[in-house]
Amino acid sequence: MPTEFAVVAWDELYPKLNLSGLCALLANHCALLTRLDNHWHFALNQEHSALHDKQQETLLADALSQHFNTKIAVSIEIVVETIATPEKARHQKASDALNNAHETLQQNPRFRQILEQFHATIVPGSIVSLEHDN
């Protein structure tokens, strides 16, 4: 059994499950609430509830079972509150990187000199990542 079974960071584990399609979307928008023995209980925000059905829940359980080489049961609860999901973490990481890039540019003396020379400003939203989403 993989050692990661002891402590699970869902946002790090779910990409290793090789999920695809609707099940991958579902997993990306779920937050792991509890894990009791071989039963994993997830939360899914109601705005993404259309991703959930028993078939996707079964596919997720099968992928976890295969990954850990033991039978795992999954239940998914629809919630109204904001939850920490892999998708939210990815979005926050990208937002932080863009904010950091903006700050770095603003602190660069050469860049500030160019802005002043041309009486220019940075157009909001014009700084974008060159990395593609996976």
C-alpha positions in Angstrom: 0.0 0.0 0.0 1.5 3.4 -0.9 2.7 5.4 2.1 0.6 8.4 1.0 -2.5 6.5 2.4 -1.4 7.6 5.9 -1.7 11.3 5.1 -3.6 12.5 2.1 -3.4 15.8 0.4 -6.3 15.5 -2.0 -5.0 18.2 -4.4 -1.7 16.2 -4.7 -3.4 12.8 -4.9 -6.2 13.2 -7.3 -3.9 13.9 -10.4 -2.2 10.6 -9.7 -5.5 8.7 -10.1 -5.4 9.1 -13.9 -9.1 10.1 -14.0 -10.6 11.5 -17.2 -13.7 13.2 -18.4 -16.5 14.0 -16.0 -14.9 12.0 -13.1 -11.8 14.1 -13.4 -13.9 17.3 -13.2 -15.8 15.9 -10.2 -12.6 15.1 -8.4 -11.1 18.5 -9.2 -14.1 20.2 -7.6 -14.3 17.9 -4.5 -12.7 18.5 -1.1 -11.8 15.5 1.1 -13.6 16.0 4.4 -12.9 12.7 6.3 -11.4 9.4 5.8 -12.5 6.7 8.2 -10.9 3.3 7.6 -11.6 2.7 3.9 -14.5 5.1 3.6 -13.7 8.5 2.1 -16.2 11.3 2.5 -16.0 14.3 0.1 -17.8 17.6 -0.2 -18.9 19.2 -3.5 -20.1 22.7 -3.7 -23.7 22.9 -5.0 -22.6 25.1 -7.9 -20.8 22.0 -9.3 -23.5 19.4 -8.2 -24.3 18.7 -11.9 -20.9 16.8 -12.0 -22.1 14.3 -9.4 -23.9 11.1 -10.0 -23.5 7.6 -8.6 -21.6 6.4 -11.7 -18.9 9.1 -11.2 -18.8 8.4 -7.5 -18.2 4.7 -8.3 -15.5 5.6 -10.8 -13.8 7.7 -8.2 -14.0 4.9 -5.6 -12.6 2.4 -8.2 -9.7 4.7 -9.0 -8.9 5.2 -5.3 -9.2 1.4 -4.7 -6.8 0.7 -7.6 -4.3 3.3 -6.5 -4.2 2.1 -2.9 -4.7 -1.6 -3.8 -7.6 -1.9 -1.3 -11.3 -1.5 -1.6 -12.3 2.1 -0.9 -15.9 3.4 -0.6 -16.7 7.0 -1.5 -19.5 9.3 -0.5 -20.0 12.8 -1.8 -22.0 15.4 0.1 -23.4 18.5 -1.7 -22.6 21.6 0.4 -23.4 25.3 0.1 -20.3 26.7 1.8 -17.1 27.4 0.0 -14.7 24.5 0.2 -11.0 24.1 -0.5 -10.7 22.0 -3.7 -7.8 21.3 -6.1 -9.4 23.6 -8.6 -9.5 26.5 -6.1 -5.9 25.8 -5.1 -4.8 25.8 -8.8 -6.7 29.0 -9.4 -5.2 30.7 -6.3 -1.6 29.5 -7.3 -2.1 31.1 -10.8 -3.5 34.3 -9.3 -0.6 34.5 -6.9 1.9 34.0 -9.7 0.4 36.8 -11.8 0.3 39.1 -8.8 3.9 38.3 -8.1 4.9 39.0 -11.7 3.1 42.3 -11.6 4.9 43.2 -8.3 8.2 42.2 -9.8 7.7 44.4 -12.8 6.6 47.3 -10.7 9.8 47.0 -8.6 12.1 46.7 -11.6 14.0 50.0 -12.1 14.4 49.5 -15.8 10.8 48.7 -16.3 9.7 51.8 -14.3 12.1 53.9 -16.3 10.4 52.7 -19.6 7.0 53.4 -18.2 8.0 56.9 -17.2 9.8 57.6 -20.5 6.7 56.7 -22.5 4.1 58.0 -19.9 2.7 54.5 -19.9 0.8 52.4 -17.4 0.2 48.6 -17.2 -3.2 47.8 -18.6 -5.1 45.8 -15.9 -5.4 42.2 -17.0 -2.6 42.5 -19.7 -0.1 40.5 -17.8 -0.8 36.8 -18.6 0.9 33.5 -17.9 2.8 31.9 -20.7 2.1 28.5 -19.1 -0.9 26.6 -20.4 -3.5 25.0 -18.1 -3.3 21.2 -18.0 
